[in-house]
Amino acid sequence: MLVIITINIIIVIIFIISIIIIIIVIINIIIIIIVIINIIITIIVIINIIITITIIIIVIVIIIIIIIIIIVINVVIVVFIAATMISIIVIVVVLFLICP
């Protein structure tokens, strides 16, 4: 009888230990899943930061190119106006010299 009780107690202890081990394994699996989800979220955040920085750089470059084009167009217009005025002055001076 004592042997049967002892065997039963050992079986119950083994069962309890196995349940504890199963619970620990389940908790570890949940922790691993949470860590994997955190890694994926971190990668997504890093990709978003890289995309944002790239878009900002592209916008800054486009703005700089537009400013340079506007400056060049203004310089061309100013040079054209100056050349026109100089040619008008030259024509007036020549006309005054020819026809006093």
DASUL-V771028 format. One record per residue. N is the residue number from 1. RES is the residue in one letter. PHI is phi as a letter, one per 40 degrees, with the letter a starting at -180 (NA if undefined). OMEGA is omega in degrees with one decimal (none if undefined). D_CENTER is the distance of its C-alpha to the mean C-alpha in whole Angstrom. Layout:
# DASUL-V771028
n=N res=RES phi=PHI omega=OMEGA d_center=D_CENTER
n=N res=RES phi=PHI omega=OMEGA d_center=D_CENTER
This chain:
# DASUL-V771028
n=1 res=M phi=NA omega=-179.8 d_center=74
n=2 res=L phi=c omega=179.6 d_center=72
n=3 res=V phi=c omega=-179.6 d_center=71
n=4 res=I phi=c omega=178.2 d_center=69
n=5 res=I phi=c omega=179.4 d_center=68
n=6 res=T phi=c omega=179.1 d_center=66
n=7 res=I phi=c omega=178.7 d_center=65
n=8 res=N phi=c omega=178.4 d_center=63
n=9 res=I phi=c omega=178.8 d_center=62
n=10 res=I phi=c omega=179.0 d_center=60
n=11 res=I phi=c omega=179.1 d_center=59
n=12 res=V phi=c omega=179.1 d_center=57
n=13 res=I phi=c omega=178.6 d_center=56
n=14 res=I phi=c omega=179.1 d_center=54
n=15 res=F phi=c omega=179.3 d_center=53
n=16 res=I phi=c omega=179.6 d_center=52
n=17 res=I phi=c omega=-179.9 d_center=50
n=18 res=S phi=c omega=176.6 d_center=48
n=19 res=I phi=c omega=178.2 d_center=47
n=20 res=I phi=c omega=179.2 d_center=46
n=21 res=I phi=c omega=178.5 d_center=44
n=22 res=I phi=c omega=178.2 d_center=43
n=23 res=I phi=c omega=178.9 d_center=41
n=24 res=I phi=c omega=179.5 d_center=39
n=25 res=V phi=c omega=178.8 d_center=38
n=26 res=I phi=c omega=178.5 d_center=37
n=27 res=I phi=c omega=178.6 d_center=35
n=28 res=N phi=c omega=178.3 d_center=34
n=29 res=I phi=c omega=178.3 d_center=32
n=30 res=I phi=c omega=178.9 d_center=31
n=31 res=I phi=c omega=179.1 d_center=29
n=32 res=I phi=c omega=178.0 d_center=28
n=33 res=I phi=c omega=179.0 d_center=26
n=34 res=I phi=c omega=179.5 d_center=25
n=35 res=V phi=c omega=178.9 d_center=23
n=36 res=I phi=c omega=178.0 d_center=22
n=37 res=I phi=c omega=178.2 d_center=20
n=38 res=N phi=c omega=178.7 d_center=19
n=39 res=I phi=c omega=179.3 d_center=17
n=40 res=I phi=c omega=178.7 d_center=16
n=41 res=I phi=c omega=178.1 d_center=14
n=42 res=T phi=c omega=178.9 d_center=13
n=43 res=I phi=c omega=178.7 d_center=12
n=44 res=I phi=c omega=179.1 d_center=10
n=45 res=V phi=c omega=179.2 d_center=8
n=46 res=I phi=c omega=178.4 d_center=7
n=47 res=I phi=c omega=177.7 d_center=6
n=48 res=N phi=c omega=178.6 d_center=4
n=49 res=I phi=c omega=180.0 d_center=3
n=50 res=I phi=c omega=179.3 d_center=3
n=51 res=I phi=c omega=179.5 d_center=3
n=52 res=T phi=c omega=179.1 d_center=3
n=53 res=I phi=c omega=178.9 d_center=4
n=54 res=T phi=c omega=179.4 d_center=6
n=55 res=I phi=c omega=178.7 d_center=7
n=56 res=I phi=c omega=179.5 d_center=8
n=57 res=I phi=c omega=179.6 d_center=10
n=58 res=I phi=c omega=179.9 d_center=12
n=59 res=V phi=c omega=179.3 d_center=13
n=60 res=I phi=c omega=179.5 d_center=14
n=61 res=V phi=c omega=179.0 d_center=16
n=62 res=I phi=c omega=178.7 d_center=17
n=63 res=I phi=c omega=179.1 d_center=19
n=64 res=I phi=c omega=179.5 d_center=20
n=65 res=I phi=c omega=178.9 d_center=22
n=66 res=I phi=c omega=178.6 d_center=23
n=67 res=I phi=c omega=179.4 d_center=25
n=68 res=I phi=c omega=179.1 d_center=26
n=69 res=I phi=c omega=178.8 d_center=28
n=70 res=I phi=c omega=179.3 d_center=29
n=71 res=I phi=c omega=-179.8 d_center=31
n=72 res=V phi=c omega=178.8 d_center=32
n=73 res=I phi=c omega=178.2 d_center=34
n=74 res=N phi=c omega=178.7 d_center=35
n=75 res=V phi=c omega=179.0 d_center=37
n=76 res=V phi=c omega=179.3 d_center=38
n=77 res=I phi=c omega=-179.7 d_center=40
n=78 res=V phi=c omega=179.3 d_center=41
n=79 res=V phi=c omega=179.3 d_center=43
n=80 res=F phi=c omega=178.2 d_center=44
n=81 res=I phi=c omega=179.9 d_center=46
n=82 res=A phi=c omega=179.5 d_center=47
n=83 res=A phi=c omega=178.1 d_center=48
n=84 res=T phi=c omega=-179.3 d_center=50
n=85 res=M phi=c omega=179.0 d_center=51
n=86 res=I phi=c omega=-179.3 d_center=53
n=87 res=S phi=c omega=176.3 d_center=54
n=88 res=I phi=c omega=179.1 d_center=56
n=89 res=I phi=c omega=179.7 d_center=57
n=90 res=V phi=c omega=179.8 d_center=59
n=91 res=I phi=c omega=179.7 d_center=60
n=92 res=V phi=c omega=-179.9 d_center=62
n=93 res=V phi=c omega=179.9 d_center=63
n=94 res=V phi=c omega=178.8 d_center=65
n=95 res=L phi=c omega=177.8 d_center=66
n=96 res=F phi=c omega=-179.9 d_center=68
n=97 res=L phi=c omega=-178.6 d_center=69
n=98 res=I phi=c omega=-177.4 d_center=70
n=99 res=C phi=b omega=-177.9 d_center=72
n=100 res=P phi=c omega=none d_center=73
